[in-house]
Each structure stands twice: as C-alpha cells, then as structure tokens.
Amino acid sequence: MIFLILNQPGQVLMNFSVQKEINRIQLKYVKIVSEEQKSSYAAEFEKDYQDYVKLKKREKEIGHQFDSLRADYEKAEKKSSEVRAINRKARDLFKQYATDPSWCQDKERLLKLE
C-alpha cells in the first residue's frame, strides 16, 4: 500500500514508502562526517565493486552455458537422443557448479554485494 504525504491540497511532498526507505537507509548506514571516513568508505567501495564486477562476469559466463543448452534443447526434436544428451549435460553442469566450493563461495559473496 502506498500513502502520499500532502503539504497542500494537490501537492505531494513525499511518497510514504519512499520516506520509509529513506529511514531504513539512515538507520542501516553510518553518516560520513570526516574526510578520513570518506576515503576509507571510498576505498572499501572500490574493492567491493571490483569484486562485484568480477563475480558478476563469472555468473554471466555460467548463465550463458545454460542459455546455450536451452537453445539447443528448444531446437532439438522432442524425445530424441539429442534431448536426452542435452538434459544430461545440463544436469552435469548444474551438479558441477552446485558442488564447486569455490563457486558456492563466490555466489554467496555476490549475493551479499548485490
């Protein structure tokens, strides 16, 4: 539900859900009050952003592998040996990533950064 805060009839000051989000952000994040703090946060952000870009690229590469299998599946004749082979490849690929501790850690880190 969305509520609007009105200043004068017909004039919207702020959407209630927007104000709620602003309040949540203000509680979650510390206000930056010094240049030292600003530099520290900027450095931390830059490091996190570089990690995010690297992890997002890896996630997209993995996604492209599954997209390719989906495209092959859609082109293949249903109930054919080709479809069974594609299904097997997709299961094997999923299992490979689901059991890869490195990817599981990377995916967890990516979810925290998003």
C-alpha positions in Angstrom: 0.0 0.0 0.0 1.3 3.5 -0.9 0.4 6.6 1.1 1.1 10.1 0.0 2.1 12.9 2.3 0.4 16.1 1.2 1.6 19.6 2.0 -1.2 21.5 0.4 -4.2 20.1 -1.5 -2.9 18.6 -4.7 0.8 18.9 -3.8 2.7 15.7 -3.0 5.7 16.1 -0.7 6.8 12.5 -0.4 5.5 9.0 -1.1 5.2 7.2 2.3 7.1 4.2 1.1 9.9 6.4 -0.1 10.2 8.0 3.3 10.2 4.6 4.9 13.1 3.5 2.7 15.0 6.7 3.5 14.5 6.0 7.2 15.7 2.4 6.7 18.8 3.5 4.9 19.6 6.1 7.5 19.4 3.5 10.3 21.5 1.0 8.3 24.4 3.2 7.2 26.6 5.4 9.3 26.7 9.1 8.3 30.1 10.1 6.9 31.4 13.1 8.8 35.1 13.3 8.0 37.5 13.2 5.0 39.2 10.2 6.6 35.9 8.3 6.9 35.1 9.3 3.3 38.4 8.0 2.0 38.0 4.7 3.9 34.5 4.1 2.6 35.5 5.0 -0.9 38.4 2.5 -0.8 36.1 -0.2 0.6 33.5 0.5 -2.0 36.1 0.3 -4.8 37.4 -3.0 -3.6 33.8 -4.4 -3.2 32.9 -3.0 -6.7 35.8 -4.7 -8.3 34.9 -8.0 -6.6 31.3 -7.5 -7.8 32.3 -6.9 -11.4 34.5 -10.0 -11.4 31.9 -12.2 -9.8 29.0 -10.9 -12.0 31.1 -11.6 -15.1 31.6 -15.2 -13.9 27.9 -15.6 -13.1 27.0 -14.4 -16.7 29.5 -16.8 -18.2 27.9 -19.7 -16.3 24.5 -18.4 -17.3 25.5 -18.3 -21.0 26.4 -22.0 -20.7 22.9 -22.8 -19.6 21.3 -20.5 -22.1 23.2 -22.3 -24.9 21.9 -25.7 -23.6 18.4 -24.2 -23.5 18.7 -23.0 -27.1 20.0 -26.4 -28.2 17.1 -28.1 -26.3 14.5 -25.9 -28.0 15.9 -26.7 -31.4 16.1 -30.5 -30.8 13.4 -32.9 -31.7 11.5 -33.8 -28.5 12.1 -37.3 -27.0 15.2 -37.7 -29.2 18.6 -38.9 -28.0 19.8 -35.3 -28.6 17.3 -34.0 -26.0 18.4 -36.7 -23.5 22.1 -35.7 -24.1 21.3 -32.0 -23.6 19.4 -32.8 -20.3 22.3 -34.9 -19.1 24.7 -32.0 -19.9 22.5 -29.5 -18.1 22.3 -31.8 -15.0 26.0 -32.4 -15.1 26.8 -28.7 -15.4 24.4 -27.8 -12.6 25.9 -30.5 -10.4 29.4 -29.2 -11.2 28.6 -25.7 -10.1 26.4 -26.7 -7.2 29.2 -28.8 -5.7 32.1 -26.5 -6.5 33.1 -24.9 -3.2 34.8 -22.0 -5.0 31.7 -21.1 -7.0 29.5 -21.5 -3.9 31.6 -19.0 -2.0 31.7 -16.7 -5.0 28.0 -16.8 -5.4 27.4 -16.1 -1.7 29.8 -13.1 -1.9 28.0 -11.9 -5.0 24.6 -12.1 -3.3 26.0 -10.0 -0.3 27.3 -7.4 -2.7 24.1 -7.0 -4.7 
